[in-house]
Amino acid sequence: MAADSGRPGVRLAAQVYESRPRNDAPAALNHTSHTSPAAFSPSASPQAILLEPGATEANLYRQVLHLIRETGQFVDDISARYFQGIHRYLPVRSRTRFHKSLITLGAVPSAGFSALLLSICLATSSSRATNTRPFDRRSLHLATRSFLAQVQVSFRPSIYLIQARLLLAVYDYMRGRPDDAFASIAGCARMAYAARLHLYNHPSLQPPGFQEAATNVDTDVDTDLQLEAKEAANTWWGIAICERTFFCEVTIPEQPLVTVIPNGDALLPTEHAILKQVKYLDSNLIPRVAVSSLSSANIKKFSRTT
């Protein structure tokens, strides 16, 4: 990756820019947008999702499902668009683990996972089907920011919440607000540091359980650990790449970057094509390319943005 003061992530910037909506009013005008009678329900406003002390994760999940339904969509809709769209350029989530979190019998999704679902709904809102119910995207944006902030102060940090904050920053950038996106990604980076995600680019620094899983994939638990480790590493790369992408358009360039680029021994991220095929994790065919080997033929889309 280029030096911190350079302009890395140009390809990702172009891909995200191309995904911006073409028919919307400028960001400054969005604050005065009006809704139709069938638009996003007032019950979905930020005030309606204030978390009460001791709010259960089951209640939070129900609130998120309600917010998603208010947009005229379902979890299947937003997850399909996410994995067919943003995920291809920013593969921080394993589709296998994502759906496993949804269908695990008898288990309630964590608060962090609920936050991720809501962020996915927001991030994919520009590409929703034209026949879905119209809604006020600004209200959804404010509701998402409010929900994520309250989950952050009420529950322990998780990779789900960090990924949710990353998608929120990407959404701000997509909507033409690079300064807001840069501020959001800074907070996201600090959470990632606290969760030690920056260590997952270095296999020797990963927790013992992850190191053992790298050489033993005989059980579902080991495979899940490998996927989790790759998600963590990709999430850190995504934060570092996006921070530098957003920095290219901020109005005050004197602001410092929070993330530090991994050294030459760190491994480049895993591509989305690998993440979606668990069987590849049981082979020696997974490219393990270090930052110092950027000329390797095994480097694909996501790694090329570094």
Secondary structure, 3 states (H helix, E strand, C coil): CCCCCCCCCHHHHHHHHHCCCCCCCCHHHHCCCCCCCCCCCHHHCHHHHCCCCCCCHHHHHHHHHHHHHHCCCCHHHHHHHHHHCHHHHCCCCCHHHHHHHHHCCCCCCCHHHHHHHHHHHHHCHHHCCCCCCCCCHHHHHHHHHHHHHHHHHHCCCCHHHHHHHHHHHHHHHHCCCHHHHHHHHHHHHHHHHHCCHHHHHCHHHCCHHHHHHCCCCCCHHHHHHHHHHHHHHHHHHHHHHHHHHHHCCCCCCCCCCCCCCCCCCCECCCCHHHHCCHHHHHCCCCCCCEHHHCCCCCCCHHHHCC
